[in-house]
Amino acid sequence: MSKPIRGLGKGLDALLGDSSSIDTLRSPVGYVNKAVVGAKDPQDTADILRIPVDMIEPNPFQPRMSFDQEALQELSESIRTFGLIQPITVRKKSADRYQIISGERRFKACRLAGMDMVPAYIRDASDQGMLEMAIVENIQRENLDPIEVALSYQRLIEECSLTQEQMADRVGKKRASVTNYLRLLRLPAKVQHDLKVGLLSVGHAKVLLGIEEPAAQEQLCDLVIRNGWSVRQLEDKVRELLAPDKPQVKRQEEELPEDYCRVLEHIGKYFDKSISLKRSPSGKGTMTIHFGSDEEVRRFLKALDDSNI
Protein backbone atom coordinates (compact mmCIF):
# COMPACT_ATOMS: atom_id res chain seq x y z
CA MET A 1 0.00 0.00 0.00
CA SER A 2 3.06 2.25 0.03
CA LYS A 3 2.95 5.26 -2.27
CA PRO A 4 5.68 7.66 -3.37
CA ILE A 5 6.44 10.33 -0.77
CA ARG A 6 6.85 13.91 -1.87
CA GLY A 7 8.84 16.36 0.22
CA LEU A 8 10.32 13.88 2.72
CA GLY A 9 13.27 12.70 0.65
CA LYS A 10 14.41 9.07 0.45
CA GLY A 11 15.08 8.62 4.15
CA LEU A 12 11.57 7.48 5.06
CA ASP A 13 11.53 4.44 2.76
CA ALA A 14 14.97 3.43 4.03
CA LEU A 15 13.83 3.61 7.64
CA LEU A 16 10.50 1.92 7.07
CA GLY A 17 11.81 -1.14 5.28
CA ASP A 18 9.44 -4.09 5.16
CA SER A 19 6.26 -3.06 6.95
CA SER A 20 4.19 -6.12 6.03
CA SER A 21 4.35 -7.44 9.59
CA ILE A 22 2.63 -4.30 10.90
CA ASP A 23 -0.62 -5.19 9.14
CA THR A 24 -0.91 -8.28 11.33
CA LEU A 25 -1.63 -5.91 14.23
CA ARG A 26 -4.62 -4.48 12.40
CA SER A 27 -8.05 -6.07 12.35
CA PRO A 28 -11.07 -4.62 10.51
CA VAL A 29 -13.43 -2.36 12.46
CA GLY A 30 -16.46 -4.51 11.84
CA TYR A 31 -18.73 -3.37 14.69
CA VAL A 32 -19.33 -7.05 15.41
CA ASN A 33 -20.13 -6.16 19.00
CA LYS A 34 -23.04 -3.97 17.93
CA ALA A 35 -26.61 -5.25 18.00
CA VAL A 36 -28.46 -6.13 14.81
CA VAL A 37 -31.28 -3.75 13.93
CA GLY A 38 -34.53 -4.55 15.72
CA ALA A 39 -32.74 -6.22 18.61
CA LYS A 40 -33.56 -3.40 20.99
CA ASP A 41 -36.62 -1.18 21.30
CA PRO A 42 -36.77 1.77 21.46
CA GLN A 43 -33.57 2.52 19.56
CA ASP A 44 -31.13 5.16 20.77
CA THR A 45 -30.37 7.38 17.77
CA ALA A 46 -26.80 7.89 19.05
CA ASP A 47 -26.00 4.16 19.00
CA ILE A 48 -24.61 2.22 16.05
CA LEU A 49 -26.66 -0.79 14.92
CA ARG A 50 -25.96 -3.29 12.14
CA ILE A 51 -28.51 -3.45 9.32
CA PRO A 52 -28.73 -6.13 6.60
CA VAL A 53 -27.84 -4.57 3.25
CA ASP A 54 -31.08 -5.77 1.60
CA MET A 55 -33.08 -3.69 4.10
CA ILE A 56 -31.41 -0.43 3.04
CA GLU A 57 -32.47 1.69 0.08
CA PRO A 58 -30.89 4.80 -1.50
CA ASN A 59 -32.18 8.29 -0.83
CA PRO A 60 -34.31 9.39 -3.84
CA PHE A 61 -33.25 12.98 -3.14
CA GLN A 62 -29.54 12.17 -3.33
CA PRO A 63 -28.05 15.06 -5.35
CA ARG A 64 -25.12 12.97 -6.58
CA MET A 65 -26.28 10.94 -9.57
CA SER A 66 -22.99 9.23 -10.47
CA PHE A 67 -20.07 7.86 -8.47
CA ASP A 68 -16.47 7.56 -9.62
CA GLN A 69 -16.05 3.81 -10.07
CA GLU A 70 -12.29 3.81 -9.53
CA ALA A 71 -12.62 5.79 -6.29
CA LEU A 72 -15.48 3.50 -5.24
CA GLN A 73 -13.28 0.44 -5.81
CA GLU A 74 -10.46 2.00 -3.75
CA LEU A 75 -12.88 2.72 -0.90
CA SER A 76 -14.19 -0.84 -1.13
CA GLU A 77 -10.66 -2.24 -0.80
CA SER A 78 -10.03 0.02 2.20
CA ILE A 79 -13.23 -1.26 3.84
CA ARG A 80 -12.18 -4.88 3.26
CA THR A 81 -8.91 -4.16 5.06
CA PHE A 82 -9.94 -1.79 7.85
CA GLY A 83 -13.72 -2.08 8.02
CA LEU A 84 -16.13 0.85 7.73
CA ILE A 85 -14.65 3.58 9.95
CA GLN A 86 -17.58 6.01 9.58
CA PRO A 87 -21.06 4.41 9.79
CA ILE A 88 -23.80 5.60 7.44
CA THR A 89 -26.96 7.38 8.67
CA VAL A 90 -30.46 6.10 7.81
CA ARG A 91 -34.07 6.76 8.71
CA LYS A 92 -36.63 4.06 9.41
CA LYS A 93 -39.39 3.79 6.79
CA SER A 94 -41.06 0.59 8.01
CA ALA A 95 -40.33 -2.43 10.17
CA ASP A 96 -37.85 -3.80 7.64
CA ARG A 97 -36.95 -0.87 5.40
CA TYR A 98 -34.40 1.91 5.98
CA GLN A 99 -33.53 4.85 3.75
CA ILE A 100 -30.08 6.41 3.54
CA ILE A 101 -29.78 9.98 4.83
CA SER A 102 -26.02 10.24 4.38
CA GLY A 103 -23.30 7.83 3.32
CA GLU A 104 -24.60 6.38 0.03
CA ARG A 105 -21.06 6.17 -1.37
CA ARG A 106 -19.91 4.27 1.73
CA PHE A 107 -22.95 1.97 1.41
CA LYS A 108 -22.16 1.18 -2.23
CA ALA A 109 -18.55 0.45 -1.30
CA CYS A 110 -19.69 -1.87 1.52
CA ARG A 111 -21.81 -3.86 -0.92
CA LEU A 112 -18.90 -3.99 -3.34
CA ALA A 113 -16.74 -5.31 -0.50
CA GLY A 114 -19.23 -8.13 0.07
CA MET A 115 -20.55 -6.98 3.45
CA ASP A 116 -23.96 -8.40 4.42
CA MET A 117 -24.37 -6.05 7.40
CA VAL A 118 -23.69 -2.30 7.38
CA PRO A 119 -23.14 -0.28 10.61
CA ALA A 120 -25.50 2.69 10.74
CA TYR A 121 -26.96 5.41 12.90
CA ILE A 122 -30.77 5.33 12.86
CA ARG A 123 -32.54 8.64 13.30
CA ASP A 124 -36.02 10.06 13.18
CA ALA A 125 -35.59 12.77 10.57
CA SER A 126 -38.47 14.76 12.04
CA ASP A 127 -37.26 14.83 15.65
CA GLN A 128 -34.30 17.20 15.75
CA GLY A 129 -34.32 17.83 19.49
CA MET A 130 -34.27 14.17 20.48
CA LEU A 131 -31.46 13.48 18.05
CA GLU A 132 -29.36 16.30 19.49
CA MET A 133 -29.88 15.09 23.05
CA ALA A 134 -29.01 11.51 22.11
CA ILE A 135 -25.76 12.52 20.40
CA VAL A 136 -24.71 14.82 23.25
CA GLU A 137 -25.39 12.03 25.74
CA ASN A 138 -23.32 9.68 23.59
CA ILE A 139 -20.35 12.11 23.55
CA GLN A 140 -20.37 12.27 27.33
CA ARG A 141 -19.69 8.55 27.66
CA GLU A 142 -16.19 7.72 28.87
CA ASN A 143 -15.49 4.70 26.64
CA LEU A 144 -15.57 6.46 23.26
CA ASP A 145 -12.44 6.33 21.13
CA PRO A 146 -11.17 9.58 19.49
CA ILE A 147 -12.75 8.80 16.10
CA GLU A 148 -16.13 8.10 17.71
CA VAL A 149 -15.92 11.47 19.48
CA ALA A 150 -14.98 13.22 16.22
CA LEU A 151 -17.84 11.55 14.34
CA SER A 152 -20.29 12.59 17.06
CA TYR A 153 -19.14 16.19 16.75
CA GLN A 154 -19.52 15.99 12.98
CA ARG A 155 -23.07 14.64 13.33
CA LEU A 156 -24.05 17.52 15.60
CA ILE A 157 -22.81 20.00 13.02
CA GLU A 158 -24.31 18.33 9.95
CA GLU A 159 -27.54 16.81 11.26
CA CYS A 160 -28.48 19.30 13.98
CA SER A 161 -27.36 22.41 12.07
CA LEU A 162 -25.09 23.63 14.86
CA THR A 163 -22.01 25.80 14.54
CA GLN A 164 -18.79 24.64 16.18
CA GLU A 165 -19.28 27.28 18.85
CA GLN A 166 -22.83 26.11 19.63
CA MET A 167 -21.67 22.51 19.66
CA ALA A 168 -18.84 23.29 22.09
CA ASP A 169 -21.42 24.84 24.43
CA ARG A 170 -23.67 21.77 24.15
CA VAL A 171 -20.95 19.29 25.07
CA GLY A 172 -19.14 21.51 27.58
CA LYS A 173 -15.84 21.56 25.71
CA LYS A 174 -13.51 24.33 24.59
CA ARG A 175 -13.94 25.38 20.98
CA ALA A 176 -10.30 24.58 20.19
CA SER A 177 -10.73 21.03 21.55
CA VAL A 178 -13.74 20.46 19.29
CA THR A 179 -11.82 21.75 16.26
CA ASN A 180 -8.88 19.44 16.99
CA TYR A 181 -11.14 16.39 17.19
CA LEU A 182 -12.84 17.25 13.89
CA ARG A 183 -9.43 17.54 12.21
CA LEU A 184 -8.82 13.84 12.96
CA LEU A 185 -11.38 12.98 10.28
CA ARG A 186 -9.02 14.41 7.65
CA LEU A 187 -6.55 11.57 8.24
CA PRO A 188 -6.43 8.57 5.85
CA ALA A 189 -8.66 5.62 6.73
CA LYS A 190 -5.60 3.54 7.65
CA VAL A 191 -4.47 6.11 10.25
CA GLN A 192 -8.04 6.61 11.55
CA HIS A 193 -8.27 2.85 12.04
CA ASP A 194 -5.05 2.74 14.09
CA LEU A 195 -6.24 5.68 16.19
CA LYS A 196 -9.62 4.02 16.73
CA VAL A 197 -8.20 0.69 17.93
CA GLY A 198 -5.52 2.26 20.11
CA LEU A 199 -2.41 1.58 18.03
CA LEU A 200 -1.88 5.35 17.73
CA SER A 201 -2.46 8.20 20.20
CA VAL A 202 -4.19 11.52 19.58
CA GLY A 203 -0.83 13.23 20.15
CA HIS A 204 0.73 11.23 17.33
CA ALA A 205 -2.26 12.01 15.11
CA LYS A 206 -1.84 15.75 15.66
CA VAL A 207 1.77 15.52 14.49
CA LEU A 208 0.70 13.59 11.38
CA LEU A 209 -1.91 16.26 10.61
CA GLY A 210 0.98 18.67 10.05
CA ILE A 211 1.98 16.62 6.99
CA GLU A 212 0.07 17.10 3.76
CA GLU A 213 0.77 13.82 1.92
CA PRO A 214 -1.55 10.96 2.99
CA ALA A 215 1.05 8.36 1.96
CA ALA A 216 3.62 9.97 4.25
CA GLN A 217 1.11 10.04 7.09
CA GLU A 218 0.46 6.31 6.62
CA GLN A 219 4.13 5.33 6.50
CA LEU A 220 5.04 7.42 9.54
CA CYS A 221 2.09 5.85 11.34
CA ASP A 222 3.58 2.42 10.56
CA LEU A 223 6.92 3.56 11.99
CA VAL A 224 5.28 4.70 15.23
CA ILE A 225 3.59 1.31 15.64
CA ARG A 226 6.65 -0.75 14.70
CA ASN A 227 9.16 1.21 16.82
CA GLY A 228 6.91 2.29 19.67
CA TRP A 229 7.82 5.96 19.21
CA SER A 230 6.59 8.62 21.61
CA VAL A 231 5.05 11.82 20.25
CA ARG A 232 8.35 13.65 20.77
CA GLN A 233 10.26 10.91 18.93
CA LEU A 234 7.86 11.20 15.99
CA GLU A 235 8.38 14.98 15.88
CA ASP A 236 12.15 14.50 15.98
CA LYS A 237 12.06 11.87 13.23
CA VAL A 238 10.03 14.13 10.93
CA ARG A 239 12.57 16.91 11.36
CA GLU A 240 15.42 14.46 10.77
CA LEU A 241 13.90 13.23 7.52
CA LEU A 242 13.54 16.70 6.05
CA ALA A 243 16.35 17.75 3.76
CA PRO A 244 17.52 21.36 4.35
CA ASP A 245 16.41 22.43 0.89
CA LYS A 246 12.98 20.82 1.15
CA PRO A 247 9.78 22.57 2.29
CA GLN A 248 9.47 22.22 6.04
CA VAL A 249 6.75 19.97 7.44
CA LYS A 250 4.88 21.75 10.18
CA ARG A 251 5.20 20.49 13.72
CA GLN A 252 2.10 20.08 15.79
CA GLU A 253 -0.04 23.08 15.02
CA GLU A 254 -0.56 25.72 17.65
CA GLU A 255 -4.16 26.13 18.69
CA LEU A 256 -5.65 29.26 17.16
CA PRO A 257 -7.23 31.84 19.48
CA GLU A 258 -11.03 31.75 19.70
CA ASP A 259 -11.52 34.84 17.50
CA TYR A 260 -9.53 33.25 14.67
CA CYS A 261 -11.58 30.05 14.84
CA ARG A 262 -14.76 32.13 14.55
CA VAL A 263 -13.38 33.91 11.48
CA LEU A 264 -12.67 30.56 9.80
CA GLU A 265 -16.11 29.25 10.68
CA HIS A 266 -18.06 32.27 9.45
CA ILE A 267 -16.17 32.68 6.19
CA GLY A 268 -16.16 28.93 5.56
CA LYS A 269 -19.95 28.94 5.20
CA TYR A 270 -19.64 30.60 1.81
CA PHE A 271 -16.89 28.51 0.22
CA ASP A 272 -16.82 24.79 -0.55
CA LYS A 273 -13.04 24.67 -0.85
CA SER A 274 -10.60 24.81 2.05
CA ILE A 275 -9.67 27.93 4.01
CA SER A 276 -6.35 28.13 5.82
CA LEU A 277 -5.12 30.61 8.40
CA LYS A 278 -1.56 30.86 9.63
CA ARG A 279 -0.64 33.00 12.62
CA SER A 280 2.72 33.71 14.22
CA PRO A 281 3.12 34.13 18.00
CA SER A 282 3.34 37.90 17.39
CA GLY A 283 -0.15 37.95 15.85
CA LYS A 284 0.94 38.36 12.23
CA GLY A 285 -0.20 35.91 9.59
CA THR A 286 -2.05 35.12 6.38
CA MET A 287 -5.45 33.73 5.46
CA THR A 288 -5.95 31.89 2.17
CA ILE A 289 -9.36 31.21 0.61
CA HIS A 290 -9.71 28.60 -2.13
CA PHE A 291 -12.97 29.07 -4.06
CA GLY A 292 -14.57 26.83 -6.65
CA SER A 293 -16.61 29.27 -8.71
CA ASP A 294 -17.48 32.90 -9.33
CA GLU A 295 -20.84 32.22 -7.70
CA GLU A 296 -19.15 31.52 -4.35
CA VAL A 297 -17.41 34.89 -4.48
CA ARG A 298 -20.66 36.67 -5.40
CA ARG A 299 -22.48 34.90 -2.56
CA PHE A 300 -19.81 36.00 -0.10
CA LEU A 301 -19.86 39.59 -1.42
CA LYS A 302 -23.64 39.70 -1.07
CA ALA A 303 -23.36 38.54 2.54
CA LEU A 304 -20.90 41.35 3.23
CA ASP A 305 -23.20 43.92 1.59
CA ASP A 306 -26.24 42.68 3.49
CA SER A 307 -24.31 42.99 6.75
CA ASN A 308 -23.10 46.52 5.88
CA ILE A 309 -19.51 45.46 6.46
C-alpha positions as CSV (number, residue, x, y, z in Angstrom):
1,M,0.0,0.0,0.0
2,S,3.1,2.2,0.0
3,K,3.0,5.3,-2.3
4,P,5.7,7.7,-3.4
5,I,6.4,10.3,-0.8
6,R,6.9,13.9,-1.9
7,G,8.8,16.4,0.2
8,L,10.3,13.9,2.7
9,G,13.3,12.7,0.6
10,K,14.4,9.1,0.4
11,G,15.1,8.6,4.1
12,L,11.6,7.5,5.1
13,D,11.5,4.4,2.8
14,A,15.0,3.4,4.0
15,L,13.8,3.6,7.6
16,L,10.5,1.9,7.1
17,G,11.8,-1.1,5.3
18,D,9.4,-4.1,5.2
19,S,6.3,-3.1,7.0
20,S,4.2,-6.1,6.0
21,S,4.3,-7.4,9.6
22,I,2.6,-4.3,10.9
23,D,-0.6,-5.2,9.1
24,T,-0.9,-8.3,11.3
25,L,-1.6,-5.9,14.2
26,R,-4.6,-4.5,12.4
27,S,-8.0,-6.1,12.4
28,P,-11.1,-4.6,10.5
29,V,-13.4,-2.4,12.5
30,G,-16.5,-4.5,11.8
31,Y,-18.7,-3.4,14.7
32,V,-19.3,-7.0,15.4
33,N,-20.1,-6.2,19.0
34,K,-23.0,-4.0,17.9
35,A,-26.6,-5.2,18.0
36,V,-28.5,-6.1,14.8
37,V,-31.3,-3.8,13.9
38,G,-34.5,-4.6,15.7
39,A,-32.7,-6.2,18.6
40,K,-33.6,-3.4,21.0
41,D,-36.6,-1.2,21.3
42,P,-36.8,1.8,21.5
43,Q,-33.6,2.5,19.6
44,D,-31.1,5.2,20.8
45,T,-30.4,7.4,17.8
46,A,-26.8,7.9,19.1
47,D,-26.0,4.2,19.0
48,I,-24.6,2.2,16.1
49,L,-26.7,-0.8,14.9
50,R,-26.0,-3.3,12.1
51,I,-28.5,-3.4,9.3
52,P,-28.7,-6.1,6.6
53,V,-27.8,-4.6,3.3
54,D,-31.1,-5.8,1.6
55,M,-33.1,-3.7,4.1
56,I,-31.4,-0.4,3.0
57,E,-32.5,1.7,0.1
58,P,-30.9,4.8,-1.5
59,N,-32.2,8.3,-0.8
60,P,-34.3,9.4,-3.8
61,F,-33.2,13.0,-3.1
62,Q,-29.5,12.2,-3.3
63,P,-28.0,15.1,-5.3
64,R,-25.1,13.0,-6.6
65,M,-26.3,10.9,-9.6
66,S,-23.0,9.2,-10.5
67,F,-20.1,7.9,-8.5
68,D,-16.5,7.6,-9.6
69,Q,-16.0,3.8,-10.1
70,E,-12.3,3.8,-9.5
71,A,-12.6,5.8,-6.3
72,L,-15.5,3.5,-5.2
73,Q,-13.3,0.4,-5.8
74,E,-10.5,2.0,-3.8
75,L,-12.9,2.7,-0.9
76,S,-14.2,-0.8,-1.1
77,E,-10.7,-2.2,-0.8
78,S,-10.0,0.0,2.2
79,I,-13.2,-1.3,3.8
80,R,-12.2,-4.9,3.3
81,T,-8.9,-4.2,5.1
82,F,-9.9,-1.8,7.9
83,G,-13.7,-2.1,8.0
84,L,-16.1,0.9,7.7
85,I,-14.6,3.6,10.0
86,Q,-17.6,6.0,9.6
87,P,-21.1,4.4,9.8
88,I,-23.8,5.6,7.4
89,T,-27.0,7.4,8.7
90,V,-30.5,6.1,7.8
91,R,-34.1,6.8,8.7
92,K,-36.6,4.1,9.4
93,K,-39.4,3.8,6.8
94,S,-41.1,0.6,8.0
95,A,-40.3,-2.4,10.2
96,D,-37.9,-3.8,7.6
97,R,-36.9,-0.9,5.4
98,Y,-34.4,1.9,6.0
99,Q,-33.5,4.9,3.7
100,I,-30.1,6.4,3.5
101,I,-29.8,10.0,4.8
102,S,-26.0,10.2,4.4
103,G,-23.3,7.8,3.3
104,E,-24.6,6.4,0.0
105,R,-21.1,6.2,-1.4
106,R,-19.9,4.3,1.7
107,F,-22.9,2.0,1.4
108,K,-22.2,1.2,-2.2
109,A,-18.5,0.4,-1.3
110,C,-19.7,-1.9,1.5
111,R,-21.8,-3.9,-0.9
112,L,-18.9,-4.0,-3.3
113,A,-16.7,-5.3,-0.5
114,G,-19.2,-8.1,0.1
115,M,-20.6,-7.0,3.5
116,D,-24.0,-8.4,4.4
117,M,-24.4,-6.1,7.4
118,V,-23.7,-2.3,7.4
119,P,-23.1,-0.3,10.6
120,A,-25.5,2.7,10.7
121,Y,-27.0,5.4,12.9
122,I,-30.8,5.3,12.9
123,R,-32.5,8.6,13.3
124,D,-36.0,10.1,13.2
125,A,-35.6,12.8,10.6
126,S,-38.5,14.8,12.0
127,D,-37.3,14.8,15.6
128,Q,-34.3,17.2,15.8
129,G,-34.3,17.8,19.5
130,M,-34.3,14.2,20.5
131,L,-31.5,13.5,18.0
132,E,-29.4,16.3,19.5
133,M,-29.9,15.1,23.0
134,A,-29.0,11.5,22.1
135,I,-25.8,12.5,20.4
136,V,-24.7,14.8,23.2
137,E,-25.4,12.0,25.7
138,N,-23.3,9.7,23.6
139,I,-20.4,12.1,23.5
140,Q,-20.4,12.3,27.3
141,R,-19.7,8.5,27.7
142,E,-16.2,7.7,28.9
143,N,-15.5,4.7,26.6
144,L,-15.6,6.5,23.3
145,D,-12.4,6.3,21.1
146,P,-11.2,9.6,19.5
147,I,-12.7,8.8,16.1
148,E,-16.1,8.1,17.7
149,V,-15.9,11.5,19.5
150,A,-15.0,13.2,16.2
151,L,-17.8,11.6,14.3
152,S,-20.3,12.6,17.1
153,Y,-19.1,16.2,16.8
154,Q,-19.5,16.0,13.0
155,R,-23.1,14.6,13.3
156,L,-24.0,17.5,15.6
157,I,-22.8,20.0,13.0
158,E,-24.3,18.3,10.0
159,E,-27.5,16.8,11.3
160,C,-28.5,19.3,14.0
161,S,-27.4,22.4,12.1
162,L,-25.1,23.6,14.9
163,T,-22.0,25.8,14.5
164,Q,-18.8,24.6,16.2
165,E,-19.3,27.3,18.9
166,Q,-22.8,26.1,19.6
167,M,-21.7,22.5,19.7
168,A,-18.8,23.3,22.1
169,D,-21.4,24.8,24.4
170,R,-23.7,21.8,24.1
171,V,-20.9,19.3,25.1
172,G,-19.1,21.5,27.6
173,K,-15.8,21.6,25.7
174,K,-13.5,24.3,24.6
175,R,-13.9,25.4,21.0
176,A,-10.3,24.6,20.2
177,S,-10.7,21.0,21.6
178,V,-13.7,20.5,19.3
179,T,-11.8,21.7,16.3
180,N,-8.9,19.4,17.0
181,Y,-11.1,16.4,17.2
182,L,-12.8,17.3,13.9
183,R,-9.4,17.5,12.2
184,L,-8.8,13.8,13.0
185,L,-11.4,13.0,10.3
186,R,-9.0,14.4,7.6
187,L,-6.5,11.6,8.2
188,P,-6.4,8.6,5.9
189,A,-8.7,5.6,6.7
190,K,-5.6,3.5,7.7
191,V,-4.5,6.1,10.3
192,Q,-8.0,6.6,11.5
193,H,-8.3,2.8,12.0
194,D,-5.1,2.7,14.1
195,L,-6.2,5.7,16.2
196,K,-9.6,4.0,16.7
197,V,-8.2,0.7,17.9
198,G,-5.5,2.3,20.1
199,L,-2.4,1.6,18.0
200,L,-1.9,5.3,17.7
201,S,-2.5,8.2,20.2
202,V,-4.2,11.5,19.6
203,G,-0.8,13.2,20.2
204,H,0.7,11.2,17.3
205,A,-2.3,12.0,15.1
206,K,-1.8,15.8,15.7
207,V,1.8,15.5,14.5
208,L,0.7,13.6,11.4
209,L,-1.9,16.3,10.6
210,G,1.0,18.7,10.1
211,I,2.0,16.6,7.0
212,E,0.1,17.1,3.8
213,E,0.8,13.8,1.9
214,P,-1.6,11.0,3.0
215,A,1.0,8.4,2.0
216,A,3.6,10.0,4.3
217,Q,1.1,10.0,7.1
218,E,0.5,6.3,6.6
219,Q,4.1,5.3,6.5
220,L,5.0,7.4,9.5
221,C,2.1,5.8,11.3
222,D,3.6,2.4,10.6
223,L,6.9,3.6,12.0
224,V,5.3,4.7,15.2
225,I,3.6,1.3,15.6
226,R,6.6,-0.7,14.7
227,N,9.2,1.2,16.8
228,G,6.9,2.3,19.7
229,W,7.8,6.0,19.2
230,S,6.6,8.6,21.6
231,V,5.0,11.8,20.2
232,R,8.4,13.6,20.8
233,Q,10.3,10.9,18.9
234,L,7.9,11.2,16.0
235,E,8.4,15.0,15.9
236,D,12.2,14.5,16.0
237,K,12.1,11.9,13.2
238,V,10.0,14.1,10.9
239,R,12.6,16.9,11.4
240,E,15.4,14.5,10.8
241,L,13.9,13.2,7.5
242,L,13.5,16.7,6.1
243,A,16.3,17.7,3.8
244,P,17.5,21.4,4.3
245,D,16.4,22.4,0.9
246,K,13.0,20.8,1.1
247,P,9.8,22.6,2.3
248,Q,9.5,22.2,6.0
249,V,6.8,20.0,7.4
250,K,4.9,21.7,10.2
251,R,5.2,20.5,13.7
252,Q,2.1,20.1,15.8
253,E,0.0,23.1,15.0
254,E,-0.6,25.7,17.7
255,E,-4.2,26.1,18.7
256,L,-5.7,29.3,17.2
257,P,-7.2,31.8,19.5
258,E,-11.0,31.8,19.7
259,D,-11.5,34.8,17.5
260,Y,-9.5,33.3,14.7
261,C,-11.6,30.1,14.8
262,R,-14.8,32.1,14.5
263,V,-13.4,33.9,11.5
264,L,-12.7,30.6,9.8
265,E,-16.1,29.2,10.7
266,H,-18.1,32.3,9.4
267,I,-16.2,32.7,6.2
268,G,-16.2,28.9,5.6
269,K,-20.0,28.9,5.2
270,Y,-19.6,30.6,1.8
271,F,-16.9,28.5,0.2
272,D,-16.8,24.8,-0.6
273,K,-13.0,24.7,-0.9
274,S,-10.6,24.8,2.0
275,I,-9.7,27.9,4.0
276,S,-6.4,28.1,5.8
277,L,-5.1,30.6,8.4
278,K,-1.6,30.9,9.6
279,R,-0.6,33.0,12.6
280,S,2.7,33.7,14.2
281,P,3.1,34.1,18.0
282,S,3.3,37.9,17.4
283,G,-0.1,38.0,15.8
284,K,0.9,38.4,12.2
285,G,-0.2,35.9,9.6
286,T,-2.0,35.1,6.4
287,M,-5.4,33.7,5.5
288,T,-5.9,31.9,2.2
289,I,-9.4,31.2,0.6
290,H,-9.7,28.6,-2.1
291,F,-13.0,29.1,-4.1
292,G,-14.6,26.8,-6.6
293,S,-16.6,29.3,-8.7
294,D,-17.5,32.9,-9.3
295,E,-20.8,32.2,-7.7
296,E,-19.2,31.5,-4.4
297,V,-17.4,34.9,-4.5
298,R,-20.7,36.7,-5.4
299,R,-22.5,34.9,-2.6
300,F,-19.8,36.0,-0.1
301,L,-19.9,39.6,-1.4
302,K,-23.6,39.7,-1.1
303,A,-23.4,38.5,2.5
304,L,-20.9,41.3,3.2
305,D,-23.2,43.9,1.6
306,D,-26.2,42.7,3.5
307,S,-24.3,43.0,6.7
308,N,-23.1,46.5,5.9
309,I,-19.5,45.5,6.5
